[in-house]
Every structure is written in structure tokens, then in C-alpha cells.
Amino acid sequence: MSYVETDLGAVWENPPPAPTPPTTFGRIITVLAYSSRFTAPEVGAIELAAQGSGATAATATHMLRRLGWASHIFLDDPRTVAETQGLEAAGFIGAGRADEIIGDPVYSNEVIKEARIAYGLPLVPTAHELAQNGGKGYASPSEIPNG
């Protein structure tokens, strides 16, 4: 890239390409969004197990405590992946559910406050937003209405 001097001043001779807008909402979600990816029976099994003793109870208790300590969940964090897979291995969630919980796309109503601001979304999802994609919100930034 270089500049060319003109009567109007310096201009790009070969301007850089325009930035590509993001196609997803990323992989960081709220704790509530992560916990909402589990069904009520799955949450019940985890909470019930946490009241017991032994290794299974320790797995459940650790997971619940970690959620209480977290400000957000990074779905690609190796700890998040391992703990979610551990819940599946322990039988708290069904076969294949860990991949669904971790791998499902992130919707607009799941993203953290800073991301909502960056995408120009109000801090609280609007009725229009929540009416999209079966109540999940926008599936990608390109679905956000302008203005």
C-alpha cells in the first residue's frame, strides 16, 4: 500500500480491502446462556448428584461452583469442553449432548454485554430480537436490522 500525492492531498494508490464484517457472534456467552443449553432434567441430574458423595458428586459440584464463579463462558476453553464432556461421561447428559452444548451456534441473546455493545445491540434483547430463530435471537450479525 502506498500513497499518491494529488491536488487534494495524499490518497491511497492501492487502498486496503474493506474489513469483512463478522459472520458469527463469537464463542463467548453468558453463564445463563450456557446453563440454558442444558435441559431441565439434565440440570436436575447434575444438582442431585452434587448433593451426594464420591467422584461423581465432586464432578457435579465443581461444575456448579465454576458456573457460580464465572463472569462468562468461553465455549472453546479446554476446561469448558472437558467439563461438559465429563458431564456426558458421567451420564448427567445424553450421548452427543456435550458436542451440541459446546458446538451450537451462539445467538445474539447469549452474548455478553460487551459484545452486545460492539454489535450495536441494546443491553436488553428487544421483543423483535427474541422473536427471531425460535426465541434465540439473531443467528448472525447480518440479521441485525440497521438503525
Secondary structure by P-SEA (a helix, b strand, c coil): ccccccccccccccccccccccccccccccaaaaaacccaaaaaaaaaaaacccaaaaaaaaaaaaaaaccccccccaaaaaaaaaaaaacccccaaaaaaaccccccccccaaaaaaacccccccccccccccccccccccccccc
